[in-house]
Amino acid sequence: MSKPNLLRPMRQVLSRPVVAAQSRYLLPGLASTRSQASLADAKPVATSTQYTNELPDPKDADEVRLPRAVQALYLQPLRREVEYGVPSCDLQLRSYSIPNLEFFCDFALRAAYFLGLPAFGPVPLPKITERWTVPRSHFIFKKSQENFERITRRRLIQIRDGHPETVQVWLAFLQKHAYYGIGMKANMWEYASLDTGKQMDSELPSMQKSIDEKMELLGQSKVLGTVEKVKELLESERFKHTA
């Protein structure tokens, strides 16, 4: 047999249909005659051809699928349901690159979901356009100028019904894993009870103590000789006559 006959394309091997296995309890001659008779009497039926490179068993198909955590990366981030709708934090993200901005917005929404914070957004905000005109040369070549432009993209993510401590943990997590080229600005709201005056009165002794400790250290860096000279100047007769 020549060498080119031995080399067959891989596509022909993979596209070869699978032949059903015969029963081992039948005699070879009987099996061959029955198979021939069945092929002669049977009518052509449209059946789907099964190839060797397919997975016939659904269990095998489940084994080769991607993990749920990897599949979730290709889906939209999950969100918590809001109960009261009271805003707790407004996070504004800024960047010059849209792909980086969209990627970090998706990361922030997923982090908010796993922390139990109802997040809304990202809401596109108006872009900031800045332009500069710089002369290329001086003197008579002032008309030769060059223009520069910088566009800042912005997105807004709002947290509602979030506990202040949980919101701080969320912001600290985003700051720790900050993406390059992304700027963050957060506005938080904290709600207190109606008896704010009583709460301030109860905190007054501790605040007074801390203020007294800081006032004791005031002026220690100055030279004591300067204070003595000022006292001598005030007590001098020359200063009394001029006053």
Residue pairs with C-beta under 8 A, 6 or more apart in sequence:
13 52
14 51
14 52
14 53
15 51
16 51
16 52
17 49
17 50
17 51
18 50
18 51
18 52
22 31
22 35
23 31
26 34
50 56
55 61
55 64
65 71
77 106
77 109
77 110
77 113
78 110
78 113
79 109
79 113
79 118
79 119
79 120
80 112
80 113
80 116
80 117
80 118
80 119
81 118
82 118
82 120
82 160
82 161
83 118
83 161
84 160
84 161
85 160
85 161
86 160
86 161
86 191
87 158
87 159
87 160
87 189
88 117
88 159
88 160
88 161
88 162
88 163
88 164
88 167
88 188
88 189
89 158
89 159
89 162
89 167
89 170
89 171
89 186
89 187
89 188
89 189
90 156
90 157
90 158
90 159
90 186
90 187
91 108
91 156
91 157
91 158
91 159
91 171
91 174
91 184
91 185
91 186
92 125
92 154
92 155
92 156
92 184
92 185
92 186
92 187
93 101
93 104
93 105
93 108
93 122
93 154
93 155
93 156
93 157
93 182
93 183
93 184
94 101
94 152
94 153
94 154
94 182
94 183
94 184
94 185
95 101
95 104
95 152
95 153
95 181
95 182
95 183
96 150
96 151
96 152
96 153
96 181
97 153
97 181
98 153
100 179
100 180
100 181
100 182
101 153
101 155
101 182
102 122
102 155
103 179
104 179
104 182
105 121
105 122
105 155
105 157
107 174
107 177
107 179
108 119
108 157
108 174
109 119
109 121
109 122
109 157
111 170
111 173
111 174
112 118
112 119
112 157
112 159
112 170
113 119
115 166
115 169
115 170
115 173
116 166
117 159
117 162
117 166
117 167
117 170
118 159
118 160
118 161
118 162
119 157
119 158
119 159
120 157
120 158
120 159
120 160
121 155
121 156
121 157
121 158
122 155
122 156
122 157
123 155
123 156
123 157
123 158
124 153
124 154
124 155
125 154
125 155
125 156
126 154
127 151
127 152
127 153
127 154
128 151
128 152
128 154
129 149
129 150
129 151
129 152
130 149
130 150
130 151
130 152
131 147
131 148
131 149
131 150
132 147
132 148
132 149
133 145
133 146
133 147
133 148
134 145
134 146
134 147
134 148
135 141
135 142
135 144
135 145
135 146
136 144
136 145
136 146
137 144
159 167
159 170
162 170
164 188
164 190
167 188
168 188
171 184
171 186
174 184
175 184
178 184
192 199
193 199
233 239
